[in-house]
Amino acid sequence: MISHRLIVLSVVSALMVWAAFLPMQNVSAQSVLLSNLRTSEQTAAAPSKAPSKASSMVKSEAAASEQHSVLRKLPAKDDTVPDPFLNPSIPPASPPDVGAILQSSGVEDALESPKSSPRGAHEDLDALLWLRTSVEFDALTRQAFAAATQKLGEALVDPDWEALVAAERTGAASASRPPCVIVDVDETMLDNSGFQLERIQSDTEYETDIWNKFVKRRASPAIEGAADFVKACRASGVKVFFVTNREAKVEAATRDNLISQGLMTASDPDQILSKNEQPDWTSDKASRRSIVAQNYRVLLLVGDDLNDFLSAKNLTIAQRKLLFQAHQKNWGQSWFVVPNPNYGSWEQATIGNDYSAPLEKKRALKMQTLGEAAQ
Ligand SMILES: [Mg+2]
């Protein structure tokens, strides 16, 4: 029994002694590894020296680990496809030459061409698209003429009804004169978007000579709703006067165009008051409105520009807004506007009313105005 106990005690003691030395063995192993790593770093820093056995072991372990991670990333081997990872003698496939593809397809030329660049588009492009393709534009003009027609009946029975601002009234007591309306021609009664289209297609700007040639073609269609408004005026015994900044020398063409579109009849007397037809008939329409008012009671004004309602030439944006507010009661009552996003005194105001400035300067001014408006 005693010998058995001694044997057991001896075994237990031996196990305890072995267990006590285990951490020391680990520390010792770690020390060896650190020592090997230091040796490896020193060897790397001194390539002329032959690598030690320990550093070779660390390097080979790292290389094995790296190779393992690369292999794990590789897809399943396909013997039909050369694999540059597994066979370094096969050069990897070259990336596609995007520049060459763009050049051969013509896309690059298109992108480099200022005319084709999205940023180089004509400044009237979207406005003209809207005018020529949208039903919203037609709906708005019809809406304006329908509202004007409704007000016509109201105005006719109101002896105090007067559309002109006080400064332009020249006649005697209102009720004693026959009724009339004054309308503008371009972009109010006639749609000249064909002229704007030609400017975009030729990448050019407005020029008076080219404009007059366009007018002489007598080809502008009526604005939606305009012919019905003229019919309603005629039916009510209300005369329609056309006060336009088309020049007097193209008035015959203007008249023909209006007649062909049902906006005037061939038997009508001269109801067109063109610019420069008389010495004082300048582009400011106030004097011509006053001449009409000498013999007629002006019930309504219809136009696409602030100057079709009162003198508003060469004003700043702020001055235009003040005028608009001062005459708030007139809009939709005796003054009716049809939309023109293409051109007008609104645009002039954005460029300091200097329309003769070079195109680049006008664009820069418009960008500046837009920035100021956003503040
Ligand atoms: Mg106009």
Residues whose N, C-alpha, C, O or C-beta is under 5 A from the ligand:
A	BS01	MG	D184 V185 D186 E187 T188 D304
